[in-house]
């Protein structure tokens, strides 16, 4: 399991990747909504708790959602990219297509792991 530290906070780590500090909370409600939407997608892909998962604030940890270390970093990257496209999409269409291609690859890999477990 991942070490419990500030970077294990789902909200804080996504905000950092979006270029926001932990203290800047003006968009927390929006970001939380997008994170929870992405968790719904991951649940549908068979990743994370089977009954779903939601965060409420910065106290929710990645380790609460994903314990499988094979997927830990991939899930974090996937959530960030999806939230980035929802919250702050790039204006450059080439960058947008790059993000979408990466998301598709992550979804394929996550789906493969989910379907081959057990």
C-alpha positions in Angstrom: 0.0 0.0 0.0 1.2 3.5 -0.6 2.8 5.5 2.1 0.3 7.8 3.9 1.4 11.3 3.1 0.0 14.5 1.7 0.5 13.2 -1.9 -1.9 10.4 -1.0 -4.8 12.9 -0.7 -6.9 12.5 -3.9 -8.0 16.1 -4.0 -4.7 17.6 -3.1 -2.7 15.6 -5.6 -5.2 16.3 -8.5 -5.1 20.0 -7.6 -1.3 20.0 -7.7 -1.4 18.4 -11.1 -3.8 21.0 -12.3 -1.4 23.7 -11.1 -3.4 24.7 -7.9 -2.1 24.8 -4.4 -3.7 22.9 -1.6 -4.7 26.2 0.1 -6.5 27.6 -2.9 -10.0 26.2 -2.5 -12.1 28.3 -4.8 -12.6 25.4 -7.2 -12.7 22.5 -4.8 -16.4 21.8 -5.3 -16.0 21.7 -9.1 -12.9 19.5 -8.9 -14.5 17.1 -6.4 -17.5 16.8 -8.7 -15.3 15.9 -11.6 -13.2 13.5 -9.6 -16.3 11.7 -8.5 -17.5 11.5 -12.1 -14.3 9.8 -13.0 -14.6 7.4 -10.1 -18.0 6.4 -11.5 -16.3 5.6 -14.8 -13.6 3.6 -13.1 -16.3 1.6 -11.2 -18.0 0.8 -14.5 -14.6 -0.4 -15.8 -14.4 -2.7 -12.8 -11.7 -0.8 -11.0 -11.9 0.2 -7.3 -14.7 -0.8 -4.9 -17.5 -2.6 -6.6 -20.1 -0.5 -4.9 -18.5 2.8 -6.1 -16.5 5.5 -4.4 -16.8 9.2 -3.8 -14.6 11.8 -2.1 -15.9 14.7 0.0 -12.7 16.6 0.7 -9.0 16.4 0.9 -9.1 13.8 3.6 -9.9 11.0 1.2 -6.9 9.0 0.1 -5.9 7.2 -3.0 -5.3 4.1 -0.9 -9.0 4.1 0.0 -9.9 3.7 -3.6 -7.1 1.5 -5.0 -5.0 -1.0 -3.1 -3.6 -2.8 -6.1 -0.1 -1.4 -6.5 0.0 -2.6 -10.2 -2.8 0.0 -10.9 -2.0 2.7 -8.3 -0.1 5.2 -10.5 -2.1 4.4 -13.6 -5.4 5.2 -11.8 -3.9 8.4 -10.5 -2.8 9.5 -14.0 -6.1 8.5 -15.5 -8.1 10.5 -12.9 -5.9 13.5 -13.4 -6.2 13.5 -17.2 -10.0 13.0 -17.1 -10.4 15.8 -14.6 -8.1 18.0 -16.6 -10.3 17.6 -19.7 -13.4 18.4 -17.7 -12.1 21.2 -15.6 -9.4 22.9 -17.7 -9.4 21.6 -21.3 -6.4 22.6 -23.4 -7.1 25.2 -26.1 -4.7 23.5 -28.5 -6.5 20.8 -30.5 -3.3 18.7 -30.9 -2.8 18.6 -27.1 -6.5 17.8 -26.6 -6.1 14.8 -29.0 -2.9 13.7 -27.2 -4.8 13.7 -23.9 -7.7 11.8 -25.4 -5.4 9.2 -26.9 -3.7 8.7 -23.5 -7.0 8.4 -21.8 -8.1 5.7 -24.3 -4.9 3.8 -23.7 -5.3 4.0 -19.9 -9.0 2.8 -20.2 -7.9 -0.1 -22.4 -5.2 -1.2 -19.9 -7.5 -0.7 -16.9 -10.3 -2.7 -18.7 -7.8 -5.5 -19.5 -6.7 -5.8 -15.9 -10.2 -5.8 -14.7 -11.3 -8.5 -17.1 -8.3 -10.8 -16.4 -8.6 -10.7 -12.6 -9.8 -13.7 -10.7 
